[in-house]
Amino acid sequence: MRKSEVVVVGAGIAGLTSAAILSKQGLSVTLIESHVQSGGCAGTFKRKNYIFDVGATQVAGLERGGIHSRIFDFLDIPSPEATILDPACIVDFNDDSKPIQIWHDKKKWIAEQEMQFPGSRNFWKLCSLIHQSNWIFANNNPVLPIRNFWDFSQLFKALVPSNLITGILLKSTIFDLLRICGLSKNKRLIKFLNLQLKLYSQEDVYSTAALYGSTVLQMCQKPHGLWHLTKSMQSLSEALESSLRKTGVNLIFGQKVDSINFDELNKCWKISAKSKKNSFVYQAKDLIYTAPPQALLKHFKEPLDRKQNYKKRLNNLPDPSGAIVFYSALKKEHIKKIFSNHYQFVSHEFGSLFVSISEDGDGRAPKGEVTLIASIFTETKDWFNLDKQSYLKRKNDCLEKISLELESYFDIDSENWLHRELATPLGFQKWTNRPNGIVGGLGQNPDLFGLFGLSSRTPFEGLWLCGDSIYPGEGTAGVSQSALMVSRQILASKGIVNFNL
């Protein structure tokens, strides 16, 4: 039996961040990861001379005052080397219209908006006002959803007058904002918003919560921005791991959690885990579970039977999306001139493709070569009910179809690919242990965002949820905010009530 004050399950960015914060505050922490490396969906893998980012390919929150920057300052570790993305992305409807460049500079982005979407200025102004209110609120470290008086006190302290105004929109969607601004029939603008919102909220314009969508639509511009990590996405995990080493966190790789139970006699959590050869048991007063909450149904069967309402809620969570990801490499001279590291273009075959291209010399490929990653959303159930032959045929068909789409869009000759491979939800399940290989958290619709979302504080004392299904949502910045929130809740439960970054 290995004892510590806190056990964290999962060494993705959420798990690494919560473990780093709590151990920096003096708590003994054990962090268990089933894979042989950290990072999860924000990790990397190597093929030949190439390093590929598994899922996430860009980072928000590295600017001064951003969540990553604040956490790294608190941990007293340097931020990973990164460059601002400008334009952050080029969105192309793949028709006769001019591609939309999402600029970092506000004035350039406003000019782009006016050129691409005439008459839409009031909508963007409204989104900007909501975002500014959200930013002040988030930096005041609220706790959402509230489950006790302390949570409520933190929410109350975080509120500013503008939040009382934007709070009117708690149950509104981005489409409601379009209607307010007289743009509900602007098909081109709606098409653009649908493409972008699907990436960050897993919902379309009709379902994305207005308070969430307004922020993700503004996060590319100053004083915020999206960043390209100079080496790879793994450098974010490596920075956090350096903090864990300094504070003595017991970081364990290659052990898969088998079950979680509460020890009534000792009033603590017991976590059973297995490696390839051995079994292990860990004990802690507090347990942070960063895997998708749906996985609790497998790890946590017996205690959930005593909380039927909570079990029912977990069972009724909507199914998140899976992804098909195409990993490739080629010489830089064999791809047409590119103007951004990220493209999103409409595909008649797949709806849209989101493409990430490395920079020459950033460590992902040898000099003169680039990696190209293209991803599309897919229903996970479409991949798990196939026999082996059908699965391999479908996988190969997707690889060839995505290759053709990219060859057409970027003027690539088929013989110039240096490397190609495809990952499906089955591959993501094996890599991350996320149920059915889901790649994101819960869709950020008004019924699941903010006050109405799934709480980090569960009905079981000492059991905490953290990650992309918990406020404020997806992305490395979102899960880091979630990790800060759950760390503050645990510290407050131990009498450390004035901890803030």
C-alpha positions as CSV (number, residue, x, y, z in Angstrom):
1,M,0.0,0.0,0.0
2,R,1.5,3.3,-1.1
3,K,0.2,6.3,0.7
4,S,0.1,10.0,-0.1
5,E,-2.1,13.0,0.6
6,V,-3.3,13.2,-3.1
7,V,-3.4,10.7,-5.9
8,V,-3.9,12.1,-9.4
9,V,-5.1,9.7,-12.2
10,G,-3.8,10.7,-15.6
11,A,-0.7,12.7,-16.6
12,G,-2.2,14.8,-19.3
13,I,-1.9,18.6,-18.9
14,A,-4.7,18.7,-16.3
15,G,-3.1,16.0,-14.2
16,L,0.4,17.4,-14.5
17,T,-0.8,20.9,-13.6
18,S,-2.9,19.9,-10.6
19,A,-0.1,17.7,-9.3
20,A,2.5,20.5,-9.7
21,I,0.3,23.1,-7.9
22,L,-0.5,20.9,-5.0
23,S,3.0,19.6,-4.5
24,K,4.4,23.1,-4.7
25,Q,2.0,23.9,-1.8
26,G,3.6,21.1,0.2
27,L,1.2,18.2,-0.3
28,S,2.5,14.7,-1.0
29,V,1.3,13.7,-4.5
30,T,1.3,10.5,-6.5
31,L,0.6,10.8,-10.2
32,I,-0.4,7.6,-12.1
33,E,-0.3,7.4,-15.9
34,S,-1.1,4.3,-18.0
35,H,1.1,5.4,-20.9
36,V,4.9,5.5,-20.9
37,Q,5.0,9.3,-21.3
38,S,3.0,12.3,-20.2
39,G,0.9,14.7,-22.2
40,G,-2.1,12.6,-23.2
41,C,-3.9,14.3,-26.1
42,A,-1.3,17.0,-25.9
43,G,1.6,14.6,-26.2
44,T,3.8,13.5,-29.2
45,F,5.0,10.3,-30.9
46,K,8.0,9.7,-33.1
47,R,8.2,8.0,-36.5
48,K,11.5,7.7,-38.3
49,N,12.9,11.3,-38.2
50,Y,9.6,12.9,-37.4
51,I,7.9,14.0,-34.3
52,F,4.1,14.3,-34.5
53,D,1.8,16.1,-32.1
54,V,-0.8,13.6,-31.1
55,G,-3.9,15.8,-30.9
56,A,-3.5,19.4,-29.8
57,T,-1.2,21.4,-32.1
58,Q,-1.5,24.9,-30.7
59,V,-1.6,26.5,-27.2
60,A,-3.4,29.4,-25.7
61,G,-2.6,31.2,-22.4
62,L,1.2,31.6,-22.8
63,E,0.9,35.4,-23.0
64,R,1.6,37.5,-19.8
65,G,-1.5,37.1,-17.6
66,G,-2.5,33.9,-19.5
67,I,-3.3,30.8,-17.5
68,H,-0.1,28.9,-18.5
69,S,2.1,32.0,-17.9
70,R,0.5,32.4,-14.4
71,I,1.0,28.8,-13.5
72,F,4.6,28.7,-14.7
73,D,5.4,31.8,-12.7
74,F,3.9,30.3,-9.6
75,L,5.9,27.0,-10.2
76,D,9.0,29.1,-10.8
77,I,9.8,27.3,-14.1
78,P,10.4,28.8,-17.5
79,S,7.7,28.7,-20.2
80,P,8.4,26.6,-23.2
81,E,9.8,28.5,-26.2
82,A,7.0,29.5,-28.5
83,T,6.0,31.8,-31.3
84,I,2.7,33.6,-31.8
85,L,0.6,32.4,-34.6
86,D,-0.2,35.2,-37.0
87,P,-2.5,34.5,-38.8
88,A,-3.6,32.0,-36.2
89,C,-5.5,30.1,-38.9
90,I,-6.6,30.5,-42.5
91,V,-10.2,29.4,-43.1
92,D,-11.0,28.5,-46.7
93,F,-14.5,27.6,-47.9
94,N,-12.7,26.1,-50.9
95,D,-14.9,27.9,-53.4
96,D,-14.3,31.1,-55.4
97,S,-14.3,33.3,-52.3
98,K,-11.2,34.7,-50.6
99,P,-9.9,32.7,-47.7
100,I,-10.4,34.2,-44.2
101,Q,-7.2,35.1,-42.3
102,I,-7.7,35.2,-38.5
103,W,-5.1,37.8,-37.5
104,H,-3.4,38.3,-34.2
105,D,-3.5,42.1,-34.6
106,K,-6.9,43.4,-33.6
107,K,-7.0,46.1,-36.3
108,K,-6.1,43.7,-39.0
109,W,-8.7,41.2,-37.8
110,I,-11.4,43.9,-37.7
111,A,-10.5,44.9,-41.3
112,E,-10.7,41.3,-42.3
113,Q,-14.1,40.9,-40.6
114,E,-15.5,43.9,-42.5
115,M,-14.2,42.7,-45.8
116,Q,-15.3,39.1,-45.4
117,F,-18.6,39.7,-43.5
118,P,-20.0,43.2,-44.4
119,G,-22.4,44.5,-41.8
120,S,-21.3,42.1,-39.1
121,R,-19.4,44.6,-36.9
122,N,-22.1,44.8,-34.2
123,F,-21.9,41.0,-33.7
124,W,-18.1,41.1,-33.3
125,K,-18.3,44.0,-30.9
126,L,-20.9,42.1,-28.8
127,C,-18.6,39.1,-28.7
128,S,-15.7,41.3,-27.7
129,L,-17.6,42.9,-24.8
130,I,-18.7,39.5,-23.6
131,H,-15.1,38.1,-23.9
132,Q,-13.7,41.1,-21.9
133,S,-16.1,40.5,-19.1
134,N,-15.3,36.7,-19.2
135,W,-11.6,37.4,-19.1
136,I,-11.8,39.5,-15.9
137,F,-14.1,36.9,-14.4
138,A,-11.8,34.0,-15.2
139,N,-8.7,35.8,-13.8
140,N,-10.6,36.3,-10.5
141,N,-10.6,32.4,-10.1
142,P,-14.3,31.5,-9.8
143,V,-15.4,28.1,-8.9
144,L,-18.1,26.6,-11.2
145,P,-20.5,24.9,-10.9
146,I,-21.1,25.7,-7.2
147,R,-21.7,22.8,-4.8
148,N,-21.2,24.4,-1.3
149,F,-20.8,27.7,0.4
150,W,-17.1,28.0,-0.3
151,D,-17.6,27.4,-4.0
152,F,-20.3,30.1,-3.9
153,S,-18.0,32.5,-2.0
154,Q,-15.4,32.1,-4.7
155,L,-17.9,32.7,-7.5
156,F,-19.2,35.8,-5.7
157,K,-15.7,37.2,-5.2
158,A,-15.0,36.7,-8.9
159,L,-18.0,38.6,-10.1
160,V,-17.7,42.2,-11.5
161,P,-20.5,44.4,-12.6
162,S,-20.2,43.5,-16.3
163,N,-20.8,39.8,-15.4
164,L,-24.2,40.7,-14.1
165,I,-25.1,42.1,-17.5
166,T,-23.6,39.2,-19.6
167,G,-25.1,36.8,-17.1
168,I,-28.4,37.5,-18.9
169,L,-27.0,35.4,-21.7
170,L,-26.4,32.3,-19.5
171,K,-28.8,30.2,-21.5
172,S,-28.2,31.8,-24.9
173,T,-26.3,30.5,-27.9
174,I,-24.1,32.2,-30.5
175,F,-27.0,32.0,-32.9
176,D,-29.0,34.1,-30.4
177,L,-26.3,36.8,-30.6
178,L,-26.6,36.7,-34.4
179,R,-30.3,37.2,-34.1
180,I,-29.8,40.2,-31.7
181,C,-27.5,41.7,-34.3
182,G,-29.9,41.0,-37.3
183,L,-27.5,38.4,-38.8
184,S,-29.5,35.2,-38.4
185,K,-29.7,34.8,-42.2
186,N,-26.0,35.6,-43.0
187,K,-25.1,32.2,-44.4
188,R,-21.4,33.0,-45.0
189,L,-20.9,34.2,-41.5
190,I,-22.8,31.2,-40.0
191,K,-20.7,28.9,-42.2
192,F,-17.4,30.4,-40.8
193,L,-18.7,30.3,-37.2
194,N,-19.8,26.6,-37.6
195,L,-16.3,25.6,-38.8
196,Q,-14.5,27.4,-36.0
197,L,-16.8,26.6,-33.1
198,K,-16.8,22.9,-33.9
199,L,-13.0,22.9,-33.2
200,Y,-13.3,24.5,-29.8
201,S,-16.7,23.6,-28.5
202,Q,-17.8,20.5,-30.3
203,E,-21.0,22.3,-31.1
204,D,-22.3,24.4,-34.0
205,V,-23.5,28.0,-34.0
206,Y,-27.0,26.9,-32.9
207,S,-25.8,25.0,-29.9
208,T,-22.6,26.7,-28.6
209,A,-23.2,28.7,-25.4
210,A,-22.9,32.4,-26.1
211,L,-20.6,33.0,-23.1
212,Y,-18.2,30.3,-24.2
213,G,-18.3,30.9,-27.9
214,S,-17.7,34.6,-27.5
215,T,-14.4,33.9,-25.8
216,V,-13.1,31.2,-28.2
217,L,-13.9,33.5,-31.1
218,Q,-11.7,36.2,-29.6
219,M,-8.7,34.2,-28.2
220,C,-6.5,34.6,-31.3
221,Q,-6.2,38.4,-30.9
222,K,-4.0,40.6,-28.7
223,P,-3.6,40.7,-25.8
224,H,-4.2,36.9,-26.0
225,G,-3.2,34.7,-28.9
226,L,-2.5,31.1,-30.0
227,W,1.1,29.9,-29.9
228,H,3.2,27.4,-31.8
229,L,5.6,25.5,-29.4
230,T,9.0,25.6,-30.9
231,K,10.0,22.0,-30.2
232,S,6.7,20.1,-29.9
233,M,3.6,20.0,-27.8
234,Q,5.5,17.6,-25.5
235,S,7.6,20.6,-24.3
236,L,4.5,21.8,-22.3
237,S,4.5,18.5,-20.4
238,E,8.3,18.5,-20.0
239,A,8.1,21.9,-18.3
240,L,5.5,20.7,-15.9
241,E,7.4,17.5,-15.2
242,S,10.5,19.6,-14.2
243,S,8.4,21.1,-11.5
244,L,7.2,17.7,-10.3
245,R,10.8,16.6,-10.0
246,K,11.7,19.6,-7.9
247,T,8.8,19.0,-5.4
248,G,9.2,15.3,-5.2
249,V,6.0,14.1,-6.9
250,N,5.9,10.3,-7.3
251,L,5.3,10.2,-11.1
252,I,4.5,6.6,-12.2
253,F,4.2,5.5,-15.8
254,G,2.9,2.3,-17.3
255,Q,0.2,1.6,-14.7
256,K,-3.4,1.4,-15.7
257,V,-6.1,2.1,-13.1
258,D,-8.2,-1.0,-12.6
259,S,-10.6,0.1,-9.9
260,I,-11.4,2.9,-7.4
261,N,-13.1,2.3,-4.0
262,F,-13.5,4.2,-0.7
263,D,-12.0,2.6,2.4
264,E,-14.7,3.2,5.0
265,L,-12.4,2.1,7.9
266,N,-9.5,4.4,7.1
267,K,-11.6,7.1,5.4
268,C,-9.5,7.3,2.3
269,W,-9.5,6.3,-1.4
270,K,-7.9,3.1,-2.6
271,I,-6.8,3.0,-6.2
272,S,-5.9,-0.3,-7.7
273,A,-3.6,-0.2,-10.7
274,K,-1.8,-2.8,-12.9
275,S,1.4,-2.8,-15.0
276,K,2.2,-5.5,-17.5
277,K,3.5,-7.7,-14.7
278,N,2.3,-6.5,-11.3
279,S,-0.6,-5.0,-9.4
280,F,-0.4,-2.0,-7.1
281,V,-2.6,-0.2,-4.5
282,Y,-2.5,3.5,-3.7
283,Q,-4.1,5.3,-0.8
284,A,-5.0,9.0,-0.4
285,K,-7.5,11.3,1.3
286,D,-8.0,13.1,-2.0
287,L,-8.2,11.7,-5.5
288,I,-8.1,13.8,-8.7
289,Y,-9.6,12.0,-11.7
290,T,-8.6,13.6,-14.9
291,A,-9.8,10.9,-17.3
292,P,-13.2,11.6,-19.0
293,P,-15.9,11.3,-16.3
294,Q,-17.6,8.6,-18.5
295,A,-14.7,6.3,-17.5
296,L,-15.8,6.4,-13.8
297,L,-18.6,4.0,-14.8
298,K,-15.9,1.4,-15.3
299,H,-13.4,2.3,-12.5
300,F,-15.9,3.2,-9.9
301,K,-18.8,0.7,-10.1
302,E,-19.5,-0.2,-6.5
303,P,-19.6,3.4,-5.0
304,L,-21.7,4.7,-7.9
305,D,-24.4,2.1,-7.1
306,R,-24.9,4.1,-3.9
307,K,-25.4,7.3,-5.7
308,Q,-27.9,6.5,-8.4
309,N,-28.7,10.1,-9.4
310,Y,-25.0,10.7,-10.1
311,K,-24.6,7.4,-11.9
312,K,-27.6,8.3,-14.1
313,R,-26.1,11.7,-14.9
314,L,-22.8,10.1,-16.0
315,N,-24.7,7.5,-18.1
316,N,-26.7,10.3,-19.7
317,L,-23.7,12.5,-20.7
318,P,-23.8,13.2,-24.4
319,D,-21.3,11.3,-26.6
320,P,-18.2,13.5,-27.4
321,S,-16.7,13.3,-30.8
322,G,-13.9,11.1,-32.0
323,A,-11.3,12.0,-34.6
324,I,-9.5,10.7,-37.6
325,V,-6.0,12.1,-37.8
326,F,-3.7,11.9,-40.8
327,Y,0.0,12.2,-39.9
328,S,2.4,12.9,-42.8
329,A,5.7,14.4,-43.8
330,L,7.2,15.8,-47.0
331,K,9.8,18.2,-48.3
332,K,8.9,21.8,-47.9
333,E,9.6,22.4,-51.6
334,H,6.9,19.9,-52.4
335,I,4.0,21.8,-50.8
336,K,2.7,25.1,-52.3
337,K,3.7,28.3,-50.4
338,I,1.8,28.5,-47.2
339,F,0.9,31.6,-45.1
340,S,0.0,30.0,-41.8
341,N,0.8,27.0,-39.6
342,H,-2.9,26.2,-39.5
343,Y,-5.6,25.8,-42.2
344,Q,-9.2,24.8,-42.0
345,F,-10.8,24.2,-45.3
346,V,-14.1,22.8,-46.5
347,S,-14.1,19.3,-47.9
348,H,-17.0,17.9,-49.8
349,E,-16.0,14.4,-48.6
350,F,-15.4,15.2,-44.9
351,G,-17.1,18.5,-44.2
352,S,-13.9,20.2,-43.2
353,L,-10.2,19.4,-42.5
354,F,-8.1,21.1,-39.9
355,V,-4.5,21.1,-40.9
356,S,-1.3,21.9,-38.9
357,I,2.0,22.3,-40.6
358,S,5.3,22.5,-38.8
359,E,7.9,25.2,-39.3
360,D,11.3,24.5,-40.9
361,G,13.7,24.0,-38.0
362,D,11.2,23.6,-35.2
363,G,12.4,20.0,-34.4
364,R,9.4,18.1,-35.8
365,A,11.2,17.3,-39.1
366,P,14.7,17.4,-40.5
367,K,15.7,20.7,-42.1
368,G,14.0,21.3,-45.4
369,E,11.1,19.1,-44.5
370,V,7.8,19.6,-42.7
371,T,5.2,17.5,-40.9
372,L,1.6,17.9,-41.9
373,I,-1.3,16.8,-39.7
374,A,-4.9,16.8,-40.8
375,S,-7.8,16.0,-38.6
376,I,-11.6,15.5,-39.0
377,F,-14.3,14.7,-36.5
378,T,-16.0,11.3,-36.6
379,E,-18.6,9.3,-34.7
380,T,-16.7,6.9,-32.5
381,K,-19.4,4.2,-32.8
382,D,-18.6,4.0,-36.6
383,W,-15.3,2.4,-35.8
384,F,-15.9,0.0,-33.0
385,N,-18.4,-2.4,-34.5
386,L,-16.3,-3.5,-37.5
387,D,-14.5,-6.8,-38.0
388,K,-10.7,-6.6,-38.6
389,Q,-10.9,-6.7,-42.4
390,S,-13.7,-4.1,-42.6
391,Y,-11.8,-1.9,-40.2
392,L,-8.5,-2.0,-42.1
393,K,-10.3,-1.4,-45.4
394,R,-12.2,1.6,-44.0
395,K,-9.0,3.0,-42.4
396,N,-7.0,2.7,-45.7
397,D,-9.9,4.3,-47.7
398,C,-9.8,7.3,-45.3
399,L,-6.1,7.6,-45.6
400,E,-6.3,7.7,-49.4
401,K,-9.2,10.1,-49.5
402,I,-7.5,12.5,-47.1
403,S,-4.3,12.3,-49.1
404,L,-6.3,13.2,-52.2
405,E,-7.9,16.2,-50.5
406,L,-4.6,17.5,-49.3
407,E,-2.9,16.9,-52.6
408,S,-5.6,18.9,-54.4
409,Y,-5.6,21.8,-51.9
410,F,-1.8,22.1,-51.3
411,D,-0.7,21.1,-54.9
412,I,1.2,18.0,-53.6
413,D,2.2,15.2,-56.0
414,S,1.2,11.8,-54.6
415,E,4.8,10.5,-55.0
416,N,6.2,13.2,-52.8
417,W,4.8,11.9,-49.5
418,L,7.7,10.9,-47.3
419,H,5.5,9.5,-44.6
420,R,1.7,8.8,-44.2
421,E,-0.3,7.1,-41.5
422,L,-3.8,7.4,-40.0
423,A,-5.1,7.2,-36.5
424,T,-8.7,6.4,-35.7
425,P,-10.7,6.4,-32.4
426,L,-9.4,2.8,-31.8
427,G,-5.8,4.2,-31.9
428,F,-6.7,7.1,-29.6
429,Q,-8.3,4.7,-27.1
430,K,-5.1,2.6,-27.0
431,W,-2.9,5.8,-26.7
432,T,-4.9,7.8,-24.1
433,N,-7.3,5.2,-22.5
434,R,-10.1,7.6,-23.1
435,P,-13.4,5.7,-23.6
436,N,-14.0,4.9,-27.3
437,G,-11.1,7.2,-28.1
438,I,-13.0,10.4,-27.6
439,V,-10.8,13.4,-28.2
440,G,-12.6,16.3,-26.4
441,G,-14.7,17.0,-23.4
442,L,-18.4,17.7,-23.3
443,G,-19.9,19.9,-25.9
444,Q,-20.1,23.5,-24.6
445,N,-23.9,24.1,-25.0
446,P,-25.9,26.2,-22.5
447,D,-27.0,23.1,-20.6
448,L,-23.4,21.9,-19.9
449,F,-21.4,25.2,-19.6
450,G,-20.6,27.1,-16.5
451,L,-23.2,27.0,-13.8
452,F,-24.9,24.0,-15.5
453,G,-21.9,21.9,-16.2
454,L,-20.4,18.9,-14.5
455,S,-18.8,19.9,-11.2
456,S,-15.2,19.1,-10.1
457,R,-16.7,18.4,-6.7
458,T,-18.4,15.0,-6.8
459,P,-21.0,13.6,-4.3
460,F,-18.1,11.6,-2.8
461,E,-16.0,13.5,-0.3
462,G,-12.4,13.7,-1.5
463,L,-13.1,12.6,-5.1
464,W,-12.5,15.4,-7.7
465,L,-13.0,15.6,-11.4
466,C,-10.6,17.7,-13.5
467,G,-10.0,18.1,-17.3
468,D,-11.7,19.0,-20.5
469,S,-15.2,18.0,-19.3
470,I,-15.0,20.4,-16.4
471,Y,-15.3,24.2,-16.4
472,P,-14.1,26.0,-18.5
473,G,-13.7,23.3,-21.2
474,E,-11.3,22.1,-23.8
475,G,-7.7,22.9,-24.8
476,T,-4.6,23.1,-22.7
477,A,-5.6,26.5,-21.3
478,G,-9.0,25.2,-20.4
479,V,-7.8,22.1,-18.6
480,S,-5.1,24.1,-16.8
481,Q,-7.8,26.5,-15.5
482,S,-9.7,23.4,-14.4
483,A,-6.6,22.1,-12.6
484,L,-6.1,25.4,-10.8
485,M,-9.8,25.4,-9.7
486,V,-9.7,21.8,-8.3
487,S,-6.3,22.5,-6.6
488,R,-7.8,25.6,-4.8
489,Q,-10.8,23.5,-3.7
490,I,-8.6,20.8,-2.2
491,L,-6.3,23.3,-0.5
492,A,-9.4,25.1,0.9
493,S,-10.7,21.8,2.3
494,K,-7.3,21.6,4.2
495,G,-7.6,25.1,5.6
496,I,-5.5,26.9,3.0
497,V,-8.2,29.3,1.9
498,N,-6.3,32.3,0.5
499,F,-4.4,30.5,-2.3
500,N,-4.6,32.3,-5.7
501,L,-2.2,32.7,-8.6
